[in-house]
Each structure stands twice: as structure tokens, then as C-alpha cells.
Amino acid sequence: MSKNIGEKLVVAISSRALFDLDEGHQIFETEGVEAYSKYQITREEKILKPGPAFILVKKLLSLNKHNTEQPLVEVVLLSRNSADTGLRVFNSIKHYDLDISRAAFTSGRSPYAYVSAFSSHLFLSTDVEDVRAALADGFAAASILPKSGNYTSIGEEVRFAFDGDAVLFSDEAEKIYKADGLDAFTKNEVDSANKPLAGGPFKNFLAALQRLQSAYPGNECPIRTALVTARSAPAHERVIKTLRDWNIRIDEALFLGGMKKAEFLKSFEADVFFDDQTIHCNAAAEHVATGHVPHGIANDKADD
């Protein structure tokens, strides 16, 4: 395996996003570090159940079969476990035949600083503060919600769905909507149709996905992307022209005009959906793996 992991898509993931560690985490919260360590060590041969991002990780790693000489995707584990208690996690990785060899175990401290060291394009965690810190440092990051539905993997294609404002794009337009309402938002977007939106926290990740897509002939690409936004005409034009200005392609664009997103995500068969608003995330989590992006005006501490 090449040591220059900056050339491929790198996804950093916490152990609780990859596996179901809720029972052990509850022991940590109620009984402390020593009880937690004893719990994990005595069960280190007991395989963990898949967590909310397990299917996504498995499908991403399967992309490497298309290029055996140079892996296209690297998944690295970032965990608050110690190396000692983390042995159960690695035993589970081996059991599920996941090609994950790099990890950082931080013995209770936040591991988010290693997002940069591993040249990660995306950080997925269940710890909201770690995610906020990564976003503040300019990385695409999301807090993976617990599975509330019984969804499974469909096909080999890896499908990413993104909200627009405050995720792919900045929250500049959303601020106008929140302050002055829909009419003011629509007028601003029509007047600014030829002015590209600034990039949001997931712009660079979408660009990295497109670079990966370009390695395949168009009709053979196993990665598909979708924009799923509450915008509708005439506010759609600025979005389309922004993506054009960025020279970034999106495979599908759904302008829903305020309709609920969950059913459309189910129809798209998304493997993961990223949105900045918890109301959309909670509904989506019944159908697809969902990452809340605590960024932008909808997540200002004053509005929590």
C-alpha cells in the first residue's frame, strides 16, 4: 500500500460510528474508565455489531477492488479507546474483513486533531464537539446519527446525498431567509443568480469525490452524488451556476421547494445524507445513514 495517502480519498471515522459501542459507552458514562476498560477487555473476542456508518465504510472500501495497484480509498480509525481496549475494535474489523490498518487511539482524549495528520477529506463521528472542532478547522465533518430504521445496503454503487446551504454552500443565503423570510431570500437569490455562492464545509469533499469519479468511464462509475435541497425555482439558478463556476458535477439535483426530504432520499437509495438541520436529519435517519453537519446559522449556539 502506498504511504502517500494524500493521493486517495481518505475518510476518518470514530469507532462508535463504525461499530455499535453504545452499551460499553453507557458503562463508561455511569461507572467510569476502569469499569469500561474491564468490560471491553473481557469481551475483546466478542465481535461488535455494525454501527450507523458501517455499510458506507464497507462499500467505500469495496471500491479498491477496481484498482488493486493503488487503493482509491483509505479509511482510518480515530478512537477515544486506549490501544488496550481498542483491541476489540480491531478484532471486529478483522472479522468483517474491512481493510483498515491505520488508527489513532487516544485513551479518552479527543482524536479530532489527527484528522489533519491523516490528510482526511471527511471525518465521521458520534461526538458532536469533535465534529464541531473539525469543521472549525475547515474539514468536512458530520455527527452520524444512530440508526432509527432497518435499512441495508442496496447494490454496489456508493451514493452520497448532500443538502445545499450550509453544507455544500455557505449559509449566506440561509441567513437572509432566517432574518427576513422566504420572499427576501428568493429576491436575493434571483438578483444574485450570476454571483457564485461561497463554498460550505463539504465543497472540498464533493470535489474529491468528483476526482475519484473521473477515474472511471462515465457509464461505469460506482459513485453517484445528489443535491437534495429545499430550494425551488427561481432560487435554483444560482445553485446550478455556482456548481458550474466550481467546475464540479453533481449527478442528480432535487429541488424540493420545502417538501420533506426523507422519501426522496429513500428513492435515491442514498448510502449517506448530510444536512445541517436536525429536523431533516432525524427524518432521514429512518431510511438512510445520516450525518448532521453542525455548521451555519441553524446551529449557532445562541439558537440551540
VOLO-351554 format. One line per field, with one value per residue: x, y, z of N, C-alpha, C in turn; residue number from 1. Coordinates in Angstrom, 2 decimals. Layout:
VOLO-351554
npx (X  ...) .
npy (Y  ...) .
npz (Z  ...) .
capx (X  ...) .
capy (Y  ...) .
capz (Z  ...) .
cpx (X  ...) .
cpy (Y  ...) .
cpz (Z  ...) .
num (NUM  ...) .
***
This chain:
VOLO-351554
npx (0.84  0.54  2.36  1.76  -0.85  -2.29  -3.04  -5.31  -8.83  -9.57  -11.07  -11.83  -12.88  -14.80  -14.70  -17.20  -18.93  -18.45  -18.89  -21.32  -21.16  -22.60  -23.49  -21.13  -20.27  -22.20  -21.57  -19.09  -19.94  -21.49  -20.09  -17.39  -13.86  -12.25  -14.08  -15.15  -12.87  -12.36  -14.71  -14.50  -12.08  -12.55  -14.33  -13.09  -12.89  -15.42  -17.43  -18.21  -21.33  -22.42  -22.19  -23.74  -22.44  -21.33  -22.10  -21.66  -18.84  -17.97  -18.84  -17.39  -14.75  -14.88  -14.52  -11.87  -11.31  -11.46  -9.09  -6.32  -3.60  -3.15  -4.78  -7.97  -9.38  -8.98  -9.61  -9.44  -9.14  -10.26  -10.14  -11.38  -10.77  -8.27  -5.23  -5.27  -8.00  -8.98  -8.45  -10.57  -12.06  -10.37  -10.31  -12.91  -12.91  -11.23  -12.80  -14.99  -13.68  -12.62  -10.62  -8.82  -6.14  -4.78  -4.77  -5.71  -5.51  -6.62  -6.97  -9.20  -9.03  -9.84  -9.79  -9.74  -7.74  -6.08  -7.30  -6.34  -3.63  -3.76  -4.42  -7.15  -10.21  -12.79  -14.52  -16.13  -18.12  -19.54  -19.41  -20.33  -18.92  -16.29  -16.76  -17.62  -15.22  -13.56  -14.89  -14.53  -11.86  -11.84  -12.49  -14.52  -17.06  -19.16  -21.73  -22.66  -25.84  -27.60  -28.83  -32.15  -33.81  -34.31  -32.51  -30.60  -27.71  -27.82  -27.13  -23.92  -23.10  -21.94  -23.62  -23.96  -25.64  -26.38  -27.32  -27.85  -27.42  -25.26  -24.01  -22.94  -22.72  -22.05  -23.66  -24.77  -27.07  -29.03  -28.99  -30.24  -32.80  -33.54  -33.51  -35.18  -37.17  -38.96  -39.63  -37.73  -35.42  -35.77  -35.82  -33.22  -31.70  -32.45  -31.61  -28.91  -28.15  -26.07  -23.87  -21.58  -22.14  -20.41  -18.17  -19.23  -18.72  -18.52  -17.71  -15.04  -14.88  -16.82  -15.57  -13.34  -14.60  -15.49  -13.07  -12.35  -14.45  -13.80  -11.91  -13.12  -14.82  -17.72  -20.17  -19.60  -19.03  -18.88  -19.78  -22.15  -23.67  -25.84  -27.67  -29.82  -32.17  -34.09  -34.62  -36.26  -37.37  -37.46  -34.93  -33.16  -31.36  -29.02  -27.66  -27.09  -25.43  -23.39  -22.19  -21.31  -19.46  -17.58  -16.67  -17.60  -19.31  -22.61  -24.49  -27.29  -29.90  -32.16  -34.71  -36.74  -38.54  -39.39  -40.65  -40.73  -37.69  -37.04  -38.38  -37.49  -34.78  -34.83  -35.80  -33.67  -31.86  -29.80  -26.60  -25.56  -26.50  -26.08  -26.81  -27.55  -29.57  -31.31  -33.95  -34.42  -32.44  -33.18  -35.54  -34.57  -32.87  -34.40  -34.43  -31.94  -28.36  -27.28  -25.74  -25.36  -24.51  -23.11  -23.13  -23.13  -25.83  -28.14  -27.19  -26.03  -24.80  -26.35  -28.83  -29.42) .
npy (-1.20  2.20  4.82  7.42  8.73  10.96  11.11  9.68  9.14  9.91  8.83  9.53  7.93  7.49  4.99  4.47  5.30  3.45  0.94  -0.65  0.55  1.32  0.14  -0.32  2.32  3.42  2.21  3.40  6.06  5.87  4.33  4.76  4.95  2.71  0.58  0.50  -0.23  -2.79  -4.06  -4.01  -5.39  -7.95  -8.80  -8.87  -10.72  -10.95  -10.19  -6.99  -5.42  -4.04  -0.47  2.81  3.89  1.75  0.30  2.20  2.51  -0.07  -0.28  1.82  0.91  -1.26  -0.19  -0.32  -2.69  -2.18  -1.11  -2.47  -1.97  0.63  1.69  3.28  4.39  5.21  4.26  5.42  4.82  6.65  6.87  7.15  5.16  3.30  1.76  -0.75  -1.32  -0.94  -3.17  -4.93  -3.58  -3.71  -6.48  -6.88  -5.45  -7.11  -9.43  -8.67  -8.32  -5.83  -3.54  -1.90  -0.40  1.65  3.64  5.74  5.74  7.31  7.23  8.33  11.06  13.72  12.71  14.28  15.94  14.41  14.16  15.96  15.16  12.69  13.44  13.71  13.71  13.64  13.47  11.38  11.01  10.21  12.05  15.19  17.52  16.97  16.87  19.50  20.82  19.86  20.87  23.59  23.77  23.58  21.18  18.73  17.39  15.35  14.52  11.37  10.00  7.77  4.63  4.67  3.36  0.32  -0.08  -1.42  -2.35  -1.53  -2.77  -2.19  0.36  3.43  5.86  9.25  11.84  15.27  18.13  21.58  24.63  25.74  23.33  22.07  24.61  27.96  29.50  31.89  32.65  31.36  32.78  35.15  34.20  33.31  35.67  37.49  36.17  34.13  35.51  37.58  36.06  34.69  36.86  37.85  35.67  35.49  38.02  37.62  35.64  35.25  35.41  33.46  31.26  31.17  28.57  25.80  23.65  21.11  21.37  20.85  18.12  17.10  17.83  16.15  13.68  13.89  13.87  11.26  9.97  10.63  8.80  6.72  5.39  7.16  5.67  3.60  4.29  3.78  5.51  7.82  11.01  13.36  16.37  17.47  19.59  22.13  24.28  25.83  26.61  30.15  30.02  28.10  28.61  30.01  28.11  26.10  27.53  28.14  25.62  25.12  27.18  26.33  24.16  21.63  18.62  17.42  14.51  14.12  16.43  17.60  19.70  20.65  22.46  22.82  20.42  17.32  15.63  12.96  10.77  11.12  10.69  8.03  7.04  7.72  5.99  6.49  6.08  7.61  10.69  14.17  16.92  20.17  20.68  19.52  18.60  17.63  15.70  13.85  12.77  11.67  9.68  7.48  6.12  6.19  6.17  8.91  12.08  14.69  18.02  20.24  23.19  26.63  29.11  27.84  26.30  27.88  28.56  30.21  29.73  27.19) .
npz (0.00  -0.81  0.79  0.49  1.30  0.74  -1.89  -2.39  -1.66  1.60  4.50  7.75  10.68  13.64  16.25  17.38  15.41  13.46  14.66  16.87  19.87  22.01  24.44  25.89  26.05  27.67  30.08  30.51  30.89  33.22  35.11  34.85  33.78  34.49  34.89  32.33  30.79  31.81  31.01  28.15  27.68  28.73  26.89  24.44  22.40  21.50  18.87  17.64  16.82  13.65  13.22  12.73  10.43  9.17  6.81  4.80  5.01  4.36  1.70  0.55  0.87  -0.78  -3.26  -3.81  -5.08  -7.71  -8.42  -7.89  -7.69  -6.73  -4.05  -4.00  -1.97  1.43  4.71  7.94  11.43  14.17  17.55  20.89  22.60  24.45  23.28  24.35  25.13  22.63  21.18  20.82  18.91  16.66  16.35  15.54  13.15  11.66  11.62  10.00  7.67  6.86  5.26  7.03  8.36  9.59  12.53  15.31  18.71  21.56  24.30  25.79  25.28  22.94  19.55  17.28  16.30  14.77  12.38  10.48  10.37  9.14  6.60  5.91  4.06  4.95  8.03  10.23  13.04  16.28  18.20  18.91  19.62  18.81  16.08  15.59  16.15  14.12  11.86  12.35  11.83  9.14  7.86  6.17  8.02  10.06  12.38  12.98  13.05  15.28  14.05  13.12  11.54  9.60  7.51  4.75  2.77  -0.70  -3.74  -5.47  -5.95  -4.57  -2.90  -2.38  -0.71  -0.46  1.41  0.45  1.20  3.74  3.83  1.27  0.21  1.42  4.32  3.61  2.13  3.58  5.93  5.21  4.64  7.20  8.64  7.24  5.83  3.34  0.93  0.78  0.70  -1.77  -3.59  -3.24  -4.15  -6.83  -7.74  -7.36  -9.06  -10.88  -9.33  -7.81  -5.06  -1.92  -0.85  1.16  4.08  2.91  0.32  -0.63  -0.15  -1.90  -4.28  -4.11  -4.30  -6.92  -8.33  -7.85  -9.15  -11.75  -12.47  -13.64  -16.57  -17.72  -17.72  -16.07  -13.52  -10.05  -8.12  -7.00  -6.87  -5.19  -4.96  -2.54  -1.88  -0.18  -1.72  -4.57  -7.94  -8.40  -7.22  -7.83  -9.88  -9.14  -7.64  -9.56  -11.31  -9.56  -9.01  -11.57  -11.88  -10.01  -11.33  -10.74  -10.84  -10.28  -9.87  -9.61  -9.02  -6.74  -6.35  -3.98  -2.94  -0.27  0.35  2.22  2.79  3.25  1.89  -0.70  -0.43  0.20  -2.23  -3.91  -2.89  -1.07  0.46  2.41  3.93  4.19  6.21  7.55  9.34  12.13  12.10  9.52  9.44  11.46  10.40  8.02  8.96  9.42  7.10  5.74  6.31  8.19  8.47  10.67  10.15  12.06  11.47  10.44  10.45  11.40  13.40  15.26  18.47  20.05  19.10  19.75) .
capx (0.00  1.31  2.39  1.29  -2.29  -2.93  -3.46  -6.58  -9.89  -9.31  -12.19  -11.54  -14.14  -14.67  -15.08  -18.64  -19.65  -18.25  -19.48  -22.27  -20.46  -23.45  -23.55  -19.88  -20.22  -23.06  -20.78  -18.10  -20.61  -22.08  -19.20  -16.03  -12.86  -11.78  -15.14  -15.22  -11.72  -12.58  -15.80  -14.03  -11.01  -13.13  -15.16  -12.37  -13.10  -16.83  -17.48  -19.15  -22.32  -22.20  -22.72  -24.51  -21.70  -20.65  -22.39  -20.95  -17.42  -17.77  -19.00  -16.26  -13.56  -15.04  -14.07  -10.47  -11.18  -11.37  -7.72  -5.55  -2.24  -3.18  -6.12  -8.64  -9.99  -8.35  -10.40  -8.62  -9.94  -9.90  -10.90  -11.06  -10.30  -6.83  -4.84  -5.66  -9.44  -9.28  -8.19  -11.86  -12.44  -9.58  -10.78  -14.16  -12.51  -10.72  -13.93  -15.79  -12.80  -12.50  -9.22  -8.47  -4.88  -4.27  -5.66  -5.19  -6.22  -6.21  -7.19  -10.17  -8.93  -10.41  -8.87  -10.01  -6.52  -5.44  -7.98  -5.39  -2.40  -4.03  -4.82  -8.52  -11.18  -14.07  -14.47  -17.43  -18.03  -20.77  -19.14  -20.65  -17.87  -15.19  -17.18  -17.57  -13.82  -13.05  -15.49  -13.88  -10.54  -12.01  -12.69  -15.87  -17.26  -20.57  -22.08  -23.52  -26.97  -27.89  -29.81  -33.53  -34.51  -33.73  -32.03  -29.46  -27.01  -28.50  -26.22  -22.52  -22.86  -21.90  -24.44  -23.87  -26.63  -25.98  -28.09  -27.11  -26.98  -24.55  -23.32  -22.11  -22.55  -22.05  -25.01  -25.08  -28.46  -29.86  -29.06  -31.27  -34.09  -33.87  -33.70  -36.18  -38.24  -38.82  -39.66  -36.42  -34.46  -35.97  -35.37  -31.75  -31.12  -32.69  -30.71  -27.52  -28.08  -24.78  -22.81  -21.44  -22.14  -19.15  -18.19  -19.52  -17.73  -18.41  -17.31  -13.81  -15.15  -17.50  -14.55  -12.53  -15.41  -15.51  -11.78  -12.43  -15.37  -13.15  -11.05  -13.95  -15.69  -18.96  -21.24  -19.12  -18.64  -19.64  -20.08  -23.19  -23.91  -27.10  -28.02  -31.21  -32.32  -35.43  -34.79  -37.04  -37.28  -36.31  -33.70  -32.30  -30.39  -27.74  -27.00  -26.56  -24.32  -22.29  -21.50  -20.65  -18.28  -16.61  -16.30  -17.95  -20.52  -23.47  -25.21  -28.72  -30.26  -33.57  -35.16  -37.98  -39.48  -39.91  -41.19  -39.90  -36.59  -36.79  -38.84  -36.64  -33.52  -35.12  -35.89  -32.31  -31.13  -28.56  -25.85  -25.39  -27.05  -25.53  -27.68  -27.22  -30.73  -31.63  -35.29  -34.26  -31.59  -33.93  -36.47  -33.79  -32.22  -35.29  -34.28  -30.55  -27.36  -27.41  -24.78  -25.70  -23.39  -23.42  -22.45  -24.01  -26.73  -29.11  -26.52  -25.40  -25.02  -27.42  -30.12  -29.59) .
capy (0.00  3.44  5.63  8.77  8.58  12.19  10.98  8.97  9.65  9.45  9.04  9.22  7.55  7.08  3.59  4.39  5.45  2.23  -0.20  -0.37  0.54  2.07  -0.49  -0.01  3.76  3.66  1.82  4.47  7.25  5.66  3.64  5.26  4.40  1.38  -0.39  0.40  -1.00  -4.19  -4.53  -4.25  -6.40  -9.28  -9.13  -8.48  -11.71  -10.88  -9.28  -5.89  -5.29  -2.85  0.81  3.55  4.17  0.52  -0.03  3.17  2.18  -1.32  -0.01  2.64  0.07  -2.18  0.49  -0.64  -3.85  -1.67  -0.66  -3.22  -1.46  1.83  1.84  4.55  4.87  4.84  4.55  5.38  4.78  7.57  6.34  7.55  3.99  3.07  0.65  -1.96  -1.56  -0.90  -4.46  -5.50  -2.92  -4.28  -7.85  -6.78  -5.04  -8.33  -10.34  -8.20  -8.21  -4.44  -3.20  -0.72  -0.73  2.81  4.04  6.54  5.51  8.47  6.99  9.23  12.42  13.91  12.31  15.01  16.57  13.50  14.29  16.64  14.38  11.61  14.07  13.24  14.53  13.56  12.93  10.94  10.68  10.39  13.10  16.46  18.52  16.63  17.27  20.96  21.23  19.56  21.86  24.87  23.69  23.57  19.84  18.18  16.53  15.19  13.66  10.30  9.70  6.35  4.08  4.60  2.50  -1.01  -0.05  -2.26  -1.96  -1.83  -2.70  -1.89  1.79  4.23  7.03  10.35  12.90  16.46  19.36  22.66  25.74  25.42  22.04  22.27  26.04  28.71  29.77  33.31  32.78  30.89  33.87  36.08  33.53  33.26  37.03  38.30  35.37  33.48  36.47  38.26  35.04  34.46  38.05  37.90  34.62  35.89  39.14  37.15  34.39  35.14  35.53  32.14  31.14  30.71  27.15  25.33  22.70  19.87  21.65  20.14  16.68  16.83  17.91  14.93  12.61  14.02  13.39  9.80  9.59  10.81  7.65  5.70  5.80  7.70  4.69  2.52  4.87  3.21  6.57  8.73  12.10  14.07  17.54  17.37  20.89  22.69  25.33  25.55  27.73  30.52  30.04  27.00  29.03  30.37  26.85  25.46  28.33  28.02  24.35  25.31  28.02  25.50  23.05  20.41  17.99  16.67  13.58  14.38  17.61  17.57  20.98  20.13  23.52  22.65  19.07  16.52  15.03  11.55  9.85  11.30  10.03  6.60  6.75  7.82  4.88  7.07  5.37  8.59  12.01  15.20  18.09  20.99  20.87  18.28  18.11  16.82  14.55  12.85  12.09  10.89  8.54  6.32  5.47  6.13  6.68  10.36  12.85  16.07  18.94  21.35  24.35  27.66  29.85  26.93  25.62  28.83  28.19  31.05  29.23  25.78) .
capz (0.00  -0.89  2.00  0.15  1.33  0.30  -3.29  -2.48  -0.79  2.96  5.41  9.15  11.33  15.04  16.47  17.67  14.15  12.69  15.37  17.94  21.16  22.94  25.76  26.56  26.31  28.82  31.25  30.69  31.41  34.54  36.05  34.76  32.86  34.91  34.59  30.87  30.32  32.17  30.16  26.79  27.65  28.95  25.72  23.23  21.34  21.09  17.73  17.75  15.75  12.82  13.66  11.73  9.19  8.76  5.41  3.97  5.02  3.63  0.27  0.11  0.76  -1.92  -4.47  -4.06  -5.96  -9.08  -8.67  -6.90  -7.58  -5.90  -3.47  -4.27  -0.72  2.70  5.90  9.15  12.65  15.24  18.67  22.26  23.32  24.53  22.41  25.06  24.95  21.21  20.53  20.42  17.67  15.58  16.13  14.77  11.80  11.01  11.42  8.88  6.51  6.48  5.04  7.83  9.03  10.31  13.62  16.43  19.97  22.35  25.73  26.39  24.75  21.61  18.49  16.04  15.78  13.80  11.08  9.60  10.22  8.18  5.32  5.70  3.33  5.65  9.38  10.72  14.45  17.04  19.19  18.27  19.86  17.90  14.74  15.54  16.11  12.78  10.96  12.61  11.20  7.69  7.31  6.08  9.19  10.41  13.50  12.48  13.93  15.48  13.11  13.62  10.59  9.39  6.14  4.42  1.54  -1.95  -4.88  -5.23  -6.13  -3.35  -3.20  -1.42  -0.87  0.28  1.45  -0.19  2.04  4.98  3.68  0.08  0.05  2.68  4.83  3.37  1.71  4.68  6.90  4.73  4.84  8.62  9.15  6.54  5.27  2.04  -0.18  0.73  0.24  -3.20  -4.32  -3.19  -4.99  -8.23  -8.03  -7.27  -9.82  -11.56  -8.33  -7.18  -3.61  -1.32  -0.53  2.51  4.60  2.13  -1.06  -0.98  -0.18  -3.16  -5.32  -4.01  -4.87  -8.38  -8.82  -7.81  -10.22  -13.05  -12.76  -14.29  -17.68  -17.18  -17.52  -15.20  -12.24  -8.93  -7.15  -7.50  -5.93  -5.35  -4.17  -2.09  -1.25  -0.05  -2.73  -5.78  -8.88  -9.23  -6.45  -8.29  -10.89  -8.53  -7.26  -10.77  -11.82  -8.60  -9.29  -12.87  -11.62  -9.30  -12.21  -10.01  -11.36  -9.37  -10.75  -9.53  -8.24  -6.36  -5.81  -3.40  -2.58  1.08  0.60  3.11  2.04  3.58  0.86  -1.87  -0.11  0.08  -3.66  -4.43  -2.28  -0.54  1.50  3.48  3.64  5.07  6.31  8.72  10.21  12.82  11.75  8.31  9.77  12.23  9.49  7.05  9.62  9.37  5.80  5.27  7.25  8.14  9.23  10.97  9.99  12.97  10.88  9.91  11.34  12.03  14.51  16.17  19.89  20.60  18.61  20.17) .
cpx (0.88  1.26  1.86  -0.23  -3.02  -3.46  -4.80  -7.61  -9.69  -10.50  -11.76  -12.85  -13.89  -15.16  -16.57  -19.48  -19.57  -18.96  -20.45  -21.56  -21.29  -23.46  -22.28  -19.78  -21.09  -22.34  -19.73  -18.75  -21.06  -21.09  -17.73  -15.09  -12.48  -12.81  -15.28  -14.09  -11.91  -13.65  -15.29  -12.98  -11.58  -14.00  -14.42  -12.47  -14.56  -16.97  -18.57  -20.14  -22.02  -22.86  -23.36  -23.78  -21.02  -20.86  -21.66  -19.47  -17.15  -17.86  -17.86  -15.01  -13.66  -14.62  -12.63  -10.28  -11.08  -9.94  -6.82  -4.14  -2.17  -4.59  -6.69  -9.15  -9.19  -9.32  -9.49  -9.53  -9.39  -10.77  -10.43  -10.66  -8.79  -6.50  -5.29  -7.13  -9.83  -9.04  -9.49  -12.33  -11.68  -9.95  -12.06  -13.88  -12.03  -11.86  -14.74  -14.97  -12.76  -11.02  -8.90  -7.23  -4.32  -5.28  -4.92  -6.08  -5.71  -6.54  -8.05  -10.13  -9.51  -9.39  -8.94  -8.76  -5.84  -6.17  -7.03  -4.16  -2.57  -4.47  -6.25  -9.35  -12.52  -13.85  -15.89  -17.28  -19.41  -20.60  -19.29  -19.54  -16.64  -15.51  -17.13  -16.12  -13.23  -13.61  -14.82  -12.49  -10.62  -12.20  -14.19  -16.05  -18.74  -20.71  -23.09  -24.60  -27.12  -28.92  -31.18  -34.39  -33.77  -33.19  -30.78  -28.84  -27.78  -27.50  -24.80  -22.21  -22.89  -22.58  -24.41  -24.93  -26.27  -27.09  -27.22  -26.57  -26.45  -23.90  -22.39  -21.76  -22.47  -23.50  -25.44  -26.54  -29.42  -30.02  -30.15  -32.66  -34.50  -34.20  -34.93  -37.27  -38.01  -38.79  -38.32  -35.34  -34.55  -35.49  -33.85  -31.13  -31.33  -31.73  -29.25  -27.28  -26.73  -23.59  -22.67  -21.49  -20.75  -19.29  -18.52  -18.52  -17.55  -18.03  -16.09  -14.00  -15.86  -16.51  -13.67  -13.29  -15.41  -14.18  -11.75  -13.34  -14.69  -12.22  -11.80  -14.58  -17.07  -20.03  -20.82  -18.79  -19.50  -19.97  -21.12  -23.49  -25.25  -27.15  -29.49  -31.50  -33.78  -35.67  -35.70  -36.82  -38.01  -34.97  -32.73  -31.14  -29.02  -26.95  -26.35  -25.35  -23.13  -21.49  -20.74  -19.37  -17.19  -16.04  -16.49  -19.29  -21.29  -24.34  -26.71  -28.95  -31.77  -33.92  -36.59  -38.96  -40.14  -40.54  -40.22  -38.90  -36.51  -37.19  -37.98  -35.29  -33.68  -35.18  -34.51  -31.44  -29.77  -27.92  -25.56  -25.94  -26.50  -26.42  -27.32  -28.37  -31.19  -33.00  -35.23  -33.45  -32.38  -34.91  -35.71  -33.22  -33.11  -35.08  -32.83  -29.62  -27.29  -26.38  -25.25  -24.44  -23.67  -22.68  -23.50  -25.00  -27.74  -28.52  -25.75  -25.76  -26.20  -28.80  -30.39  -30.73) .
cpy (1.25  4.19  7.04  8.78  9.84  12.10  10.27  9.61  9.06  9.84  8.61  8.97  7.13  5.64  3.46  4.65  4.18  1.03  0.27  -0.55  1.22  1.48  -0.18  1.46  4.11  3.30  2.88  5.69  7.07  5.10  4.05  4.45  2.97  0.30  -0.60  -0.46  -2.49  -4.81  -4.89  -5.36  -7.80  -9.73  -8.91  -9.50  -11.73  -9.79  -8.23  -5.89  -4.04  -1.61  1.56  3.83  2.93  0.22  0.92  2.83  0.93  -1.08  0.87  1.78  -0.90  -1.54  0.11  -1.87  -3.42  -1.24  -1.29  -2.68  -0.25  2.00  3.24  5.21  4.35  5.20  4.39  5.50  5.78  7.24  6.89  6.36  4.07  1.95  -0.67  -2.29  -1.56  -2.20  -5.11  -4.88  -3.52  -5.75  -7.86  -6.35  -6.27  -9.28  -9.96  -7.98  -6.79  -4.08  -1.86  -1.07  0.43  3.26  4.94  6.27  6.53  8.38  8.06  10.66  12.50  13.53  13.20  15.67  15.71  13.48  14.92  15.79  13.25  12.13  13.67  14.24  14.61  12.93  12.63  10.48  10.75  11.48  14.47  17.49  18.24  17.08  18.78  21.45  20.99  20.54  23.22  24.93  23.53  22.21  19.53  17.19  16.48  14.25  12.62  9.97  8.19  5.87  4.04  3.77  1.19  -1.13  -0.92  -1.76  -2.41  -1.66  -2.35  -0.40  2.51  5.55  8.03  11.39  14.06  17.51  20.46  23.69  25.25  24.05  22.12  23.74  26.71  28.94  31.22  33.52  32.37  31.97  34.87  35.48  33.58  34.65  37.71  37.50  34.91  34.48  37.18  37.30  34.85  35.65  38.12  36.88  34.91  37.01  38.70  35.90  34.17  35.33  34.20  32.23  30.75  29.24  26.89  24.27  21.44  20.12  20.84  18.63  16.29  16.87  16.66  13.73  12.68  13.57  11.87  9.29  9.66  9.68  6.56  6.26  6.17  6.68  3.55  3.02  4.30  4.23  7.50  9.76  12.79  15.28  17.43  18.61  21.34  23.83  24.86  26.71  28.93  30.51  28.94  27.49  29.34  29.12  26.19  26.22  28.31  26.74  24.43  26.12  27.23  24.38  21.71  19.89  17.34  15.78  13.82  15.61  17.61  18.88  20.78  21.21  23.31  21.29  18.29  15.69  13.50  10.59  9.93  10.64  8.51  6.20  6.79  6.66  5.36  6.14  6.30  9.92  12.99  16.44  18.86  21.10  19.54  17.73  17.24  15.56  13.46  12.08  11.19  9.62  7.31  5.51  5.26  6.57  8.20  11.03  14.28  16.92  20.17  22.62  25.36  28.19  28.94  26.23  26.58  28.48  28.97  30.54  27.82  25.64) .
cpz (0.00  0.43  1.75  0.10  0.92  -1.12  -3.43  -1.55  0.60  3.86  6.80  9.87  12.76  15.20  16.74  16.43  13.33  13.32  16.46  19.27  22.25  24.34  26.56  26.92  27.52  30.11  31.55  31.35  32.86  35.57  35.93  33.88  33.23  34.57  33.08  30.32  30.61  31.27  28.76  26.72  27.84  27.77  24.40  22.10  20.86  20.04  17.93  16.58  14.93  13.40  12.51  10.42  8.63  7.27  4.48  3.88  4.21  2.11  -0.26  -0.08  -0.41  -3.24  -4.81  -4.94  -7.42  -9.43  -7.61  -6.70  -6.65  -5.34  -3.70  -2.99  0.47  3.81  7.11  10.36  13.65  16.44  20.00  23.13  23.52  23.56  23.02  24.84  23.48  20.48  20.07  19.10  16.50  15.32  15.30  13.33  11.01  10.69  10.19  7.60  5.96  6.37  5.70  8.63  9.84  11.36  14.60  17.63  20.98  23.84  26.39  25.88  23.34  20.54  17.26  15.45  14.72  12.46  10.08  9.34  9.22  6.81  4.94  4.90  4.07  7.01  9.84  12.16  15.07  18.10  18.53  18.45  19.00  16.48  14.59  15.42  14.72  11.75  11.12  11.98  9.69  7.06  7.17  7.22  9.51  11.60  13.02  13.50  14.13  14.46  13.76  12.68  10.42  7.97  5.97  3.12  0.31  -3.08  -4.48  -5.33  -4.78  -3.64  -2.05  -1.74  0.06  0.27  0.83  0.78  3.39  4.96  2.47  -0.12  1.42  3.13  4.57  2.96  2.83  5.75  6.51  4.94  6.31  9.17  8.56  5.84  3.84  0.88  -0.34  0.24  -1.27  -4.03  -4.36  -4.13  -6.48  -8.62  -8.09  -8.11  -10.48  -10.62  -7.60  -5.65  -3.13  -0.94  0.93  2.92  3.77  0.67  -1.46  -1.01  -1.46  -4.32  -5.30  -4.56  -6.39  -8.99  -8.85  -8.92  -11.58  -13.42  -13.52  -15.57  -17.12  -16.87  -16.60  -13.79  -11.10  -7.83  -7.77  -6.44  -6.22  -4.43  -3.82  -1.25  -1.20  -1.04  -3.87  -6.73  -8.27  -8.49  -6.87  -9.15  -10.27  -8.12  -8.47  -11.29  -10.86  -8.85  -10.62  -12.69  -10.91  -10.18  -11.48  -10.53  -10.21  -10.24  -10.77  -8.66  -8.00  -5.68  -5.29  -2.96  -1.24  1.36  1.49  2.30  2.17  2.47  -0.40  -1.65  -0.21  -1.39  -4.33  -3.96  -1.76  0.49  2.67  2.99  4.66  5.03  7.58  9.71  10.81  12.43  10.50  8.59  10.49  11.35  8.52  7.67  9.68  8.10  5.37  6.40  7.09  9.03  9.42  10.89  10.86  12.58  10.44  10.92  12.03  13.25  15.40  17.61  20.49  20.21  19.07  21.17) .
num (1  2  3  4  5  6  7  8  9  10  11  12  13  14  15  16  17  18  19  20  21  22  23  24  25  26  27  28  29  30  31  32  33  34  35  36  37  38  39  40  41  42  43  44  45  46  47  48  49  50  51  52  53  54  55  56  57  58  59  60  61  62  63  64  65  66  67  68  69  70  71  72  73  74  75  76  77  78  79  80  81  82  83  84  85  86  87  88  89  90  91  92  93  94  95  96  97  98  99  100  101  102  103  104  105  106  107  108  109  110  111  112  113  114  115  116  117  118  119  120  121  122  123  124  125  126  127  128  129  130  131  132  133  134  135  136  137  138  139  140  141  142  143  144  145  146  147  148  149  150  151  152  153  154  155  156  157  158  159  160  161  162  163  164  165  166  167  168  169  170  171  172  173  174  175  176  177  178  179  180  181  182  183  184  185  186  187  188  189  190  191  192  193  194  195  196  197  198  199  200  201  202  203  204  205  206  207  208  209  210  211  212  213  214  215  216  217  218  219  220  221  222  223  224  225  226  227  228  229  230  231  232  233  234  235  236  237  238  239  240  241  242  243  244  245  246  247  248  249  250  251  252  253  254  255  256  257  258  259  260  261  262  263  264  265  266  267  268  269  270  271  272  273  274  275  276  277  278  279  280  281  282  283  284  285  286  287  288  289  290  291  292  293  294  295  296  297  298  299  300  301  302  303  304) .
***
